[in-house]
Amino acid sequence: MRFDKRGQGATEYLLMLAAVLVIVAIAVYYVTSTGPSAIITGTAVKNGDNINFTPSSTMVPSKINAGEWEYAVYRGATAISSWQTVSFDLERGIPVALSASGCQTGDLLKIRYKGNVYDAATVS
């Protein structure tokens, strides 16, 4: 009995495996390179019953409209103030006064934007 047909060789299988690995690598790259939707950090300074928060010059996006963000102050895992919606925009480098009675130095200002919570600044 003689077989005239040849089966696929090892080289062809290796080429198919390489193609699959390249496709998987490209998919992993695109999934992991999307990054965060926002970067919200800055400086927070206690001023009486207010916190003066100045967003950093690298905040992304550069401007967040009023009503799209809210803030709260935490001491450890405990909220000192509940989430408060604001009626003004948050813009790179422009300070805003946030009401935070009972706030102390070392508390954490958190900002919620599009469902994500960001540790914006430690109060000094």
C-alpha positions in Angstrom: 0.0 0.0 0.0 1.5 3.3 -1.1 0.3 6.7 0.0 0.8 9.4 -2.6 -0.7 12.2 -0.6 1.5 14.1 1.9 0.2 15.4 5.1 1.0 18.8 6.5 4.5 19.1 7.8 5.7 20.5 11.1 6.8 23.7 9.4 3.3 24.5 8.3 1.9 23.9 11.8 4.6 26.2 13.2 3.6 29.0 10.8 0.0 28.7 11.7 0.9 28.8 15.5 3.0 31.9 14.9 0.1 33.6 13.1 -2.2 32.8 16.0 0.3 34.1 18.5 0.7 37.4 16.6 -3.1 37.9 16.5 -3.3 37.2 20.3 -0.4 39.6 21.0 -2.1 42.4 19.0 -5.4 41.8 20.9 -3.6 41.9 24.3 -1.8 45.1 23.4 -5.0 46.9 22.4 -6.9 45.7 25.5 -4.2 46.7 28.0 -3.2 50.1 26.3 -6.6 51.7 26.8 -5.6 53.2 30.2 -7.8 55.0 32.6 -10.7 57.2 31.3 -9.6 60.0 33.6 -6.8 61.2 35.8 -8.0 63.4 38.6 -5.3 64.6 41.1 -4.3 67.9 42.6 -3.7 69.7 45.9 -6.2 70.2 48.7 -5.7 72.7 51.4 -7.9 73.0 54.5 -9.4 76.5 54.9 -11.8 76.7 57.8 -14.8 74.5 56.9 -13.7 74.4 53.3 -11.1 72.6 51.2 -9.5 74.6 48.5 -8.8 72.0 45.7 -6.6 72.8 42.8 -6.6 70.2 40.0 -3.2 69.4 38.6 -2.1 70.6 35.2 -2.1 67.0 34.0 -5.8 66.3 34.8 -7.6 64.3 32.2 -10.0 65.5 30.9 -8.9 69.1 31.0 -12.4 70.2 32.1 -15.3 68.4 33.8 -18.7 70.1 33.6 -20.8 70.9 36.6 -23.1 68.0 37.5 -20.8 65.4 36.0 -18.7 65.1 39.1 -19.1 64.9 42.9 -16.8 64.8 45.9 -16.6 63.3 49.4 -14.0 63.4 52.2 -12.7 60.3 53.8 -10.7 59.6 57.0 -9.4 56.1 56.5 -12.3 54.0 55.3 -14.9 56.3 56.9 -16.7 59.0 55.0 -16.5 62.4 56.8 -18.9 63.9 54.3 -21.3 62.2 51.9 -21.1 62.6 48.2 -21.9 66.1 47.2 -22.8 67.3 43.7 -21.4 70.6 42.7 -22.7 73.4 40.5 -19.4 74.5 38.9 -16.9 73.1 36.5 -13.6 71.4 37.5 -10.8 72.7 35.3 -7.0 72.2 35.2 -5.2 74.5 37.5 -8.2 76.5 38.6 -8.9 76.3 42.4 -12.4 75.5 43.7 -13.7 75.8 47.3 -15.4 72.6 48.5 -17.5 72.6 51.6 -16.1 70.0 54.1 -17.1 70.7 57.7 -15.3 68.4 60.1 -12.4 67.9 57.7 -8.9 67.5 59.2 -5.4 67.5 57.8 -4.6 64.1 56.4 -8.1 63.4 55.2 -8.6 62.2 51.7 -10.6 64.1 49.1 -12.2 61.7 46.6 -13.9 62.6 43.4 -16.4 60.5 41.5 -16.6 61.0 37.8 -18.4 58.7 35.3 -18.9 56.0 38.0 -15.2 55.8 38.9 -13.8 57.1 42.2 -10.4 58.9 42.2 -8.3 59.7 45.2 -7.8 63.3 44.2 -5.7 64.7 47.1 -4.7 64.4 50.7 -5.8 67.4 52.7 -2.9 69.5 54.0 
